[in-house]
Amino acid sequence: MRNSRLPYATAVLVLGISSIALCCCYGLPGIMTGIIALILYRKDMRYYEKNKMQYDNLDSLKTGRKLSIIGISMSSIYILYLIFAYYVAGAEAFSDPTVIWK
């Protein structure tokens, strides 16, 4: 009988979505929200493993995990881009993105 919901499934989903949305804010907020989502995912999976038949929102938990991994990856790539831009064009690349392509 499935009548309970995992306690952090909605939070994991929201944090996964926000990690994608925040990846362009210099990368750090996207990485932080993605890591928090993965920590909460792990806590909820422990609840789920104890009693698999009790919970009914495992799909949203798994979706949130996938989104947080995508958000962490995108944020990491953006940070690598920022490091590359700083190395190639210096601090001017942050105020004028066209400097890097000249």
HELIX and SHEET records of a PDB file:
HELIX    1   1 ALA A    9  ALA A   21  1                                  13    
HELIX    2   2 LEU A   28  LYS A   50  1                                  23    
HELIX    3   3 LEU A   58  ALA A   89  1                                  32    
HELIX    4   4 GLU A   92  SER A   95  1                                   4    
HELIX    5   5 PRO A   97  TRP A  101  5                                   5    
END                                                                             
